[in-house]
Amino acid sequence: METYLILRRSAWRDLDEAEEARARAATESERLSELVEWRRSYTFAECDGALGSVCIYEAVSPEALRHHAATAVLPVDEIVKVVETVVVRPDPAATAA
């Protein structure tokens, strides 16, 4: 498997919609585990207030990622293959809202 980033621009109106999408993604990742493995996602705020995400997956191909997204009803704006990972510091622990 290779590492890929998936960019999803202005995909959700709020965190509730994003959470529903994450639940669908998790279900399909489990079902398609031989083809794709979801590693992590970062949800970000767009200038217009919508939410987007950058998702990191291990997958056998971009086509497998598109299939996963279609079955989980997730948008895909761009898929980029990662050629190198550089970790300067580990991600900070999530803080309570």
C-alpha positions as CSV (number, residue, x, y, z in Angstrom):
1,M,0.0,0.0,0.0
2,E,1.0,3.6,-0.6
3,T,0.2,6.7,1.4
4,Y,-2.2,9.3,0.0
5,L,-3.7,12.6,1.0
6,I,-7.3,13.4,0.1
7,L,-8.4,17.0,-0.1
8,R,-12.1,17.6,0.5
9,R,-12.9,21.4,0.1
10,S,-16.0,22.9,1.6
11,A,-17.5,19.5,2.2
12,W,-19.6,20.2,5.3
13,R,-21.7,23.0,6.8
14,D,-20.8,22.1,10.4
15,L,-19.1,19.6,12.7
16,D,-22.3,17.5,13.0
17,E,-22.2,16.9,9.2
18,A,-18.4,16.2,9.4
19,E,-19.0,13.7,12.2
20,E,-21.7,11.9,10.1
21,A,-19.2,11.7,7.2
22,R,-16.5,10.3,9.5
23,A,-18.8,7.6,10.7
24,R,-19.6,6.6,7.1
25,A,-15.8,6.7,6.3
26,A,-15.0,4.4,9.3
27,T,-17.6,1.9,8.3
28,E,-16.4,1.7,4.7
29,S,-12.8,1.6,5.8
30,E,-13.5,-1.4,7.9
31,R,-15.4,-3.1,5.0
32,L,-12.7,-2.3,2.5
33,S,-9.7,-2.9,4.8
34,E,-7.8,-4.9,2.2
35,L,-7.9,-1.9,-0.2
36,V,-7.8,1.2,2.1
37,E,-6.7,2.0,5.6
38,W,-7.7,5.4,7.1
39,R,-4.9,6.9,9.2
40,R,-6.1,10.3,10.2
41,S,-7.9,13.5,9.2
42,Y,-7.7,17.2,9.8
43,T,-10.8,19.2,9.6
44,F,-10.3,22.9,8.7
45,A,-12.4,26.0,8.4
46,E,-12.8,27.5,4.9
47,C,-13.1,31.3,4.5
48,D,-16.8,31.1,3.9
49,G,-17.4,29.2,7.2
50,A,-17.8,25.7,5.6
51,L,-15.6,22.9,6.7
52,G,-13.1,20.9,4.6
53,S,-10.7,18.1,5.5
54,V,-7.3,16.6,4.6
55,C,-7.4,12.9,5.1
56,I,-4.4,10.5,5.2
57,Y,-5.0,7.0,3.9
58,E,-2.9,4.0,3.0
59,A,-4.4,2.4,-0.2
60,V,-3.6,0.1,-3.0
61,S,-4.5,2.8,-5.6
62,P,-6.2,6.2,-6.1
63,E,-9.1,4.2,-7.7
64,A,-9.5,2.3,-4.4
65,L,-9.8,5.6,-2.6
66,R,-12.4,6.9,-5.0
67,H,-14.4,3.7,-4.5
68,H,-14.2,4.1,-0.8
69,A,-15.3,7.7,-1.0
70,A,-18.2,6.8,-3.3
71,T,-19.5,4.1,-1.1
72,A,-19.2,6.4,2.0
73,V,-20.8,9.3,0.1
74,L,-17.7,11.5,0.6
75,P,-16.5,14.2,-1.8
76,V,-13.0,14.0,-3.3
77,D,-11.4,17.1,-4.7
78,E,-7.9,15.9,-5.0
79,I,-5.8,12.8,-4.3
80,V,-2.1,13.2,-3.9
81,K,0.5,10.4,-3.4
82,V,2.9,11.0,-0.5
83,V,6.5,10.4,-1.4
84,E,8.1,11.2,2.0
85,T,6.9,11.8,5.5
86,V,8.9,14.2,7.8
87,V,7.8,14.3,11.5
88,V,9.3,17.3,13.3
89,R,7.1,16.8,16.4
90,P,4.2,14.5,17.1
91,D,0.8,16.0,16.9
92,P,-0.4,17.6,20.1
93,A,-3.0,15.8,22.1
94,A,-6.6,16.8,21.4
95,T,-7.8,19.4,23.9
96,A,-11.3,19.4,25.3
97,A,-13.6,22.0,23.8
